[in-house]
Amino acid sequence: MLEELKKKTGEVRGEKFRTHAEYIIRKKGVKGLKDLEKRINELGFSFKFKEIKPLDWYPAFMHPVILLVAKDLFSWDDEEIIEMGRSAAKISFIGQVLIKYFVSLEKFLNEIAPEYWQRYYNFGDFKVSRINEEDKFLVEIRNYDLHPITCLYNSGYFEVVTNYLVKSKKLPFIEETKCIHRGDDCHEFIIEREKDSLIQSEDESYELIKKLKDFEGKTRGVALITTVAYIQKMKGENGIKIIEQELERLGYPLDLNKIDKSKWYNSLVDPLMMVIARQKFNWQEKDFYEAGYFAPQASSIASLFLRYFVSIEKIVQQASRLWKNYFDFGELRVVEMNKENNYIIIEVKGFDLHPLICQYHRGYYVRIASFSLGQDREITAEETKCIYRGDDCHEYKIKWKA
């Protein structure tokens, strides 16, 4: 099957392979990427990720080759390939340029879509149009015959791009109604936007503002700075300004670039920024997980701590103390550490801010564990108890492979 792919003509930009590499490193670490590259070369394809230049052209068949080998090597299911497409739309340089400068849906439909396709591919014809006035869209791709696995990847990619353009908090529903690999003359995707209420999302911000006025819990500025740093990383200075403008509109003006890392701030400022980011940037739960994963490397307290407590045992011993460096309320303790079965259970009590913080903490704990266990180790964090599901605490189980 892979040998047949070599016969496929057409080229793609190296940017596509860069997004593949970033996703694999995030999921499987640097070792996972090296293992993938080794397997690809063993199969007779000469390919090195580090030699790829984002704007150069490369054989298009390497796109499905990477997806197929990754799926086999890591035992990934179809959903993982779809997620890989979603991730690419978020981190792609070309995608970010599109989102930054061509945010009008009408402009995209009427002018940008065909050019956007040609930024990635030197073959195939791409067209997107409305089915009705606002809720459904039709994507049609002709002369694009690589492999069925690219249909999964593309469905994830189109989900996120549509989500950015229609400015929705939720991913749309997408279905491939025609497929060249099923005997049709083209690929056809029906994309239906899931409706959500702007009024409800605005109410959420107002409710947090009301709660903030009476909330006594405090967070050290260094924790807020990591959230600001992530917003800046993903959305630049313009993203920071958008958050500041909304904070001012809500009656809580704050200069995000002047947050004092040692000063204490109202703890609801952090989830308020996250709620605004979800509104303004269409971020999903995975984005807040990524924000948490990014935070330890941006935090001076965490960096200092990890410099001296590099073993997982030392991190566990000092976890409660580290919590108190960030918050003046709530309690974190390690309930169980089982090195034989490779897991740790963390319990957080007296901590009620917002459900988005749960996703943030999942990413944070995975990142902290990776400093000790190694970034090439597969590590996961599951919230097994949550006060927003009726439990008396938040409980996280951090697991890793030997």
C-alpha positions as CSV (number, residue, x, y, z in Angstrom):
1,M,0.0,0.0,0.0
2,L,2.8,2.4,0.9
3,E,4.6,1.6,-2.3
4,E,1.5,2.6,-4.3
5,L,1.6,6.0,-2.7
6,K,5.0,6.7,-4.3
7,K,3.2,6.8,-7.6
8,K,1.0,9.7,-6.5
9,T,2.0,13.1,-8.1
10,G,1.7,16.5,-6.6
11,E,3.5,18.5,-3.9
12,V,2.7,20.0,-0.6
13,R,4.4,22.7,1.5
14,G,6.9,21.6,4.2
15,E,4.7,23.5,6.7
16,K,2.4,20.5,6.7
17,F,5.2,18.2,7.9
18,R,6.2,20.8,10.6
19,T,2.7,20.6,12.1
20,H,2.9,16.8,12.0
21,A,6.2,16.9,13.9
22,E,4.8,19.3,16.5
23,Y,1.8,17.1,17.2
24,I,3.8,13.9,17.5
25,I,6.3,15.5,19.9
26,R,3.4,16.8,22.0
27,K,1.8,13.4,22.1
28,K,4.8,11.1,22.0
29,G,7.8,13.2,22.8
30,V,11.0,13.7,20.8
31,K,11.7,10.0,21.0
32,G,8.4,9.3,19.4
33,L,9.2,11.5,16.5
34,K,12.6,9.8,16.1
35,D,11.0,6.4,16.2
36,L,8.5,7.5,13.5
37,E,11.2,8.9,11.3
38,K,13.2,5.7,11.7
39,R,10.2,3.5,10.7
40,I,9.5,5.7,7.7
41,N,13.1,5.3,6.4
42,E,13.1,1.6,7.1
43,L,10.0,1.4,4.8
44,G,12.1,2.9,1.9
45,F,11.2,6.6,2.2
46,S,14.1,9.0,2.6
47,F,12.8,11.6,5.0
48,K,14.2,13.8,7.8
49,F,11.9,16.2,9.7
50,K,14.8,18.5,10.7
51,E,15.7,19.1,7.0
52,I,12.2,20.2,6.1
53,K,11.7,23.9,5.3
54,P,8.1,25.2,5.8
55,L,7.8,27.1,2.5
56,D,9.5,24.5,0.2
57,W,7.7,22.0,-1.8
58,Y,7.8,18.2,-1.1
59,P,6.2,15.1,-2.5
60,A,2.5,15.0,-1.4
61,F,2.5,11.3,-0.8
62,M,4.6,11.8,2.3
63,H,1.6,13.4,4.0
64,P,-0.4,10.1,4.1
65,V,2.7,8.1,4.7
66,I,3.4,9.9,7.9
67,L,-0.2,9.6,9.0
68,L,-0.3,5.9,8.2
69,V,3.0,5.0,9.9
70,A,2.1,7.1,13.0
71,K,-1.3,5.3,13.2
72,D,0.4,1.9,13.1
73,L,3.4,2.7,15.3
74,F,1.4,4.4,18.1
75,S,-1.8,2.3,17.7
76,W,-3.8,5.4,17.1
77,D,-7.4,5.3,16.1
78,D,-9.3,7.4,13.6
79,E,-10.1,10.1,16.2
80,E,-6.4,10.7,16.8
81,I,-5.9,11.4,13.1
82,I,-8.8,13.8,13.1
83,E,-7.3,15.5,16.2
84,M,-4.0,15.8,14.3
85,G,-5.8,17.8,11.6
86,R,-7.5,20.0,14.2
87,S,-4.1,20.7,15.8
88,A,-2.5,21.6,12.4
89,A,-5.1,24.3,11.9
90,K,-4.3,25.8,15.2
91,I,-0.5,25.8,14.9
92,S,0.1,26.2,11.2
93,F,1.9,29.4,10.2
94,I,-0.2,29.7,7.1
95,G,-3.4,29.0,9.1
96,Q,-2.5,31.7,11.6
97,V,-1.9,34.2,8.8
98,L,-5.3,33.4,7.4
99,I,-7.0,33.8,10.7
100,K,-5.2,37.0,11.5
101,Y,-5.8,38.8,8.3
102,F,-8.9,37.2,6.7
103,V,-11.3,36.8,9.5
104,S,-14.4,37.8,7.5
105,L,-16.4,34.7,6.5
106,E,-17.6,36.3,3.3
107,K,-14.1,37.3,2.3
108,F,-13.0,33.7,2.9
109,L,-15.8,32.2,0.9
110,N,-15.6,34.5,-2.0
111,E,-11.9,35.3,-2.3
112,I,-9.5,33.4,-0.1
113,A,-10.5,29.8,0.0
114,P,-9.0,28.7,-3.4
115,E,-5.8,30.7,-2.8
116,Y,-5.6,29.2,0.8
117,W,-5.7,25.7,-0.7
118,Q,-2.9,26.6,-3.2
119,R,-0.7,27.8,-0.3
120,Y,-0.4,24.2,0.8
121,Y,-0.9,22.1,-2.4
122,N,0.1,22.6,-6.0
123,F,-2.6,20.3,-7.2
124,G,-6.4,19.8,-6.5
125,D,-9.2,22.2,-6.8
126,F,-10.9,23.5,-3.6
127,K,-14.2,25.3,-3.2
128,V,-16.3,26.2,-0.2
129,S,-19.8,27.7,-0.3
130,R,-22.8,28.2,1.9
131,I,-25.7,25.7,1.9
132,N,-28.0,28.1,3.7
133,E,-27.7,31.6,5.1
134,E,-25.6,30.9,8.2
135,D,-25.5,27.4,9.5
136,K,-24.3,25.0,6.8
137,F,-21.3,25.0,4.4
138,L,-20.2,22.8,1.6
139,V,-16.5,22.0,0.9
140,E,-15.7,20.4,-2.4
141,I,-12.2,19.1,-3.4
142,R,-11.5,17.8,-6.9
143,N,-8.4,16.1,-8.4
144,Y,-7.2,15.2,-4.9
145,D,-6.4,11.5,-4.7
146,L,-3.9,10.5,-2.0
147,H,-5.3,8.1,0.6
148,P,-8.5,7.8,2.7
149,I,-6.6,8.6,5.8
150,T,-6.2,12.2,4.6
151,C,-10.0,12.5,4.6
152,L,-10.0,12.0,8.4
153,Y,-7.2,14.6,8.8
154,N,-8.9,17.1,6.5
155,S,-12.2,16.8,8.4
156,G,-10.4,17.8,11.6
157,Y,-8.7,20.7,9.9
158,F,-11.9,22.0,8.3
159,E,-13.6,21.8,11.7
160,V,-11.2,24.2,13.3
161,V,-10.9,26.6,10.3
162,T,-14.7,26.8,10.2
163,N,-14.8,27.4,13.9
164,Y,-12.4,30.3,13.7
165,L,-14.3,31.9,10.8
166,V,-17.8,31.7,12.3
167,K,-16.5,32.6,15.8
168,S,-18.2,29.8,17.6
169,K,-17.3,28.3,21.0
170,K,-18.1,24.8,19.8
171,L,-16.7,22.7,17.0
172,P,-19.1,22.2,14.1
173,F,-20.5,18.9,12.9
174,I,-18.8,17.7,9.8
175,E,-19.6,14.8,7.5
176,E,-17.8,13.6,4.3
177,T,-20.8,12.9,2.0
178,K,-18.7,12.2,-1.1
179,C,-15.3,10.6,-1.4
180,I,-13.1,9.8,-4.3
181,H,-12.0,6.7,-2.5
182,R,-15.6,5.5,-2.4
183,G,-16.0,6.0,-6.2
184,D,-17.3,9.6,-6.2
185,D,-15.9,12.2,-8.6
186,C,-14.8,14.5,-5.7
187,H,-14.5,14.8,-1.9
188,E,-17.5,16.7,-0.4
189,F,-17.8,17.7,3.2
190,I,-20.9,19.1,4.8
191,I,-20.1,21.4,7.7
192,E,-22.9,22.4,10.1
193,R,-22.3,25.0,12.7
194,E,-23.5,24.1,16.2
195,K,-25.4,27.1,17.4
196,D,-24.4,28.7,20.7
197,S,-25.6,31.8,22.5
198,L,-23.4,34.9,22.6
199,I,-25.7,36.2,25.4
200,Q,-25.0,33.1,27.5
201,S,-21.2,33.5,27.0
202,E,-21.4,37.2,27.9
203,D,-23.5,36.3,31.0
204,E,-20.7,34.0,32.0
205,S,-18.2,36.9,32.1
206,Y,-20.6,39.1,34.0
207,E,-21.3,36.3,36.5
208,L,-17.6,36.0,37.2
209,I,-17.3,39.7,37.6
210,K,-20.1,39.7,40.2
211,K,-18.5,36.8,42.0
212,L,-15.1,38.4,41.8
213,K,-16.2,41.4,43.9
214,D,-16.8,39.2,46.9
215,F,-14.3,36.5,46.3
216,E,-11.5,36.5,48.9
217,G,-9.1,33.9,47.4
218,K,-5.8,35.3,46.0
219,T,-3.4,34.1,43.4
220,R,0.2,35.1,43.0
221,G,0.8,37.3,40.0
222,V,3.3,34.8,38.6
223,A,0.4,32.4,37.9
224,L,-1.5,35.1,36.0
225,I,1.7,35.9,34.0
226,T,1.8,32.4,32.6
227,T,-1.7,32.7,31.3
228,V,-0.9,36.0,29.7
229,A,2.3,34.6,28.2
230,Y,0.3,31.8,26.6
231,I,-2.2,34.2,25.1
232,Q,0.7,36.3,23.8
233,K,2.4,33.2,22.4
234,M,-0.8,32.1,20.5
235,K,-2.4,35.5,19.7
236,G,0.4,38.1,20.0
237,E,0.1,41.5,21.5
238,N,-3.2,42.0,19.7
239,G,-4.6,39.1,21.7
240,I,-3.4,40.8,24.9
241,K,-5.2,44.0,23.9
242,I,-8.4,42.1,23.1
243,I,-8.4,40.6,26.6
244,E,-7.6,44.0,28.2
245,Q,-10.4,45.7,26.2
246,E,-12.9,43.1,27.4
247,L,-11.8,43.4,31.0
248,E,-12.2,47.1,30.8
249,R,-15.7,46.7,29.2
250,L,-16.7,44.4,32.1
251,G,-15.5,47.0,34.6
252,Y,-12.3,45.4,35.7
253,P,-9.5,47.2,33.8
254,L,-6.1,45.6,34.1
255,D,-2.8,46.2,32.3
256,L,-1.7,42.6,31.7
257,N,1.9,43.5,30.8
258,K,2.3,45.1,34.2
259,I,1.2,42.2,36.4
260,D,3.7,42.0,39.4
261,K,4.7,38.3,39.7
262,S,5.2,38.6,43.5
263,K,1.9,40.5,44.2
264,W,-1.4,38.7,45.1
265,Y,-4.4,39.2,42.8
266,N,-8.0,38.1,43.0
267,S,-8.0,34.4,41.9
268,L,-11.0,34.9,39.6
269,V,-8.9,37.1,37.3
270,D,-7.3,33.9,35.8
271,P,-10.6,32.1,34.9
272,L,-12.1,35.4,33.7
273,M,-9.2,35.8,31.2
274,M,-9.8,32.2,30.1
275,V,-13.6,32.8,29.6
276,I,-12.8,35.9,27.5
277,A,-10.2,33.9,25.5
278,R,-12.8,31.2,24.8
279,Q,-15.3,33.9,23.6
280,K,-12.9,35.9,21.6
281,F,-10.6,33.3,20.2
282,N,-13.0,30.3,20.0
283,W,-10.7,28.3,22.2
284,Q,-11.8,24.7,23.2
285,E,-11.0,22.7,26.3
286,K,-7.8,21.4,24.6
287,D,-6.5,25.0,24.3
288,F,-6.7,25.4,28.0
289,Y,-5.0,22.1,28.6
290,E,-2.2,23.4,26.3
291,A,-2.1,26.6,28.3
292,G,-1.6,24.6,31.5
293,Y,1.1,22.4,29.8
294,F,2.9,25.6,28.7
295,A,2.7,27.3,32.2
296,P,5.5,25.6,34.1
297,Q,8.1,26.6,31.6
298,A,6.9,30.2,31.8
299,S,6.8,30.3,35.6
300,S,9.8,31.5,37.5
301,I,8.6,29.7,40.7
302,A,8.1,26.4,38.9
303,S,11.4,26.7,37.0
304,L,13.2,27.4,40.2
305,F,11.5,24.5,42.0
306,L,12.2,22.0,39.2
307,R,15.8,23.1,39.0
308,Y,16.4,21.6,42.5
309,F,13.7,18.9,42.8
310,V,14.2,16.9,39.6
311,S,13.1,13.5,40.9
312,I,9.4,12.6,40.9
313,E,9.7,11.6,44.6
314,K,11.0,15.1,45.5
315,I,8.3,16.8,43.4
316,V,5.6,14.7,45.2
317,Q,7.1,15.6,48.6
318,Q,7.1,19.3,47.8
319,A,3.8,19.5,45.9
320,S,1.8,21.0,48.8
321,R,4.4,23.7,49.4
322,L,4.5,24.6,45.7
323,W,0.7,25.0,45.7
324,K,1.0,27.6,48.5
325,N,3.4,29.6,46.5
326,Y,0.6,30.2,44.0
327,F,-2.6,30.3,46.1
328,D,-3.6,31.5,49.5
329,F,-6.6,29.1,49.7
330,G,-7.3,25.6,48.8
331,E,-5.2,22.5,49.6
332,L,-3.3,20.2,47.3
333,R,-2.0,16.8,48.6
334,V,-0.6,13.7,47.0
335,V,-3.0,10.9,48.0
336,E,-1.0,8.1,46.5
337,M,2.2,7.5,44.6
338,N,2.5,4.0,43.0
339,K,5.8,3.7,41.2
340,E,5.1,0.0,40.5
341,N,2.1,0.7,38.4
342,N,3.3,4.2,37.3
343,Y,0.7,6.6,38.6
344,I,0.2,9.4,41.1
345,I,-3.1,10.6,42.5
346,I,-3.5,14.3,43.5
347,E,-6.3,15.7,45.5
348,V,-7.3,19.4,45.5
349,K,-9.8,20.6,48.1
350,G,-11.4,24.0,48.8
351,F,-10.8,25.2,45.2
352,D,-13.8,26.5,43.3
353,L,-13.0,28.9,40.5
354,H,-14.2,27.6,37.1
355,P,-14.3,24.3,35.1
356,L,-11.8,25.6,32.6
357,I,-9.2,25.6,35.4
358,C,-9.6,21.8,35.5
359,Q,-8.4,21.5,32.0
360,Y,-5.6,23.9,32.7
361,H,-4.4,21.9,35.7
362,R,-4.5,18.6,33.8
363,G,-2.0,20.1,31.3
364,Y,0.1,21.6,34.2
365,Y,0.5,18.3,36.0
366,V,1.5,16.5,32.9
367,R,4.2,19.1,32.1
368,I,5.5,19.0,35.7
369,A,5.7,15.2,35.6
370,S,7.5,15.4,32.2
371,F,10.3,17.5,33.7
372,S,11.2,14.6,36.0
373,L,10.1,11.5,34.0
374,G,11.4,12.8,30.6
375,Q,9.6,14.6,27.8
376,D,9.8,11.4,25.6
377,R,7.7,9.5,28.1
378,E,3.9,9.2,27.4
379,I,2.2,10.9,30.3
380,T,-1.5,11.5,30.8
381,A,-3.7,13.2,33.5
382,E,-7.3,12.3,34.1
383,E,-9.6,14.3,36.4
384,T,-11.3,11.4,38.2
385,K,-13.2,13.6,40.6
386,C,-14.5,17.1,40.1
387,I,-16.5,19.5,42.3
388,Y,-18.4,20.6,39.1
389,R,-19.6,17.0,38.8
390,G,-20.8,16.8,42.3
391,D,-17.7,15.5,44.1
392,D,-16.2,17.0,47.2
393,C,-12.9,17.7,45.6
394,H,-10.8,17.6,42.4
395,E,-8.8,14.5,42.0
396,Y,-6.3,13.9,39.2
397,K,-4.6,10.6,38.3
398,I,-1.3,11.1,36.5
399,K,-0.1,8.0,34.7
400,W,3.0,7.3,32.6
401,K,4.4,4.4,30.6
402,A,7.5,2.7,31.9
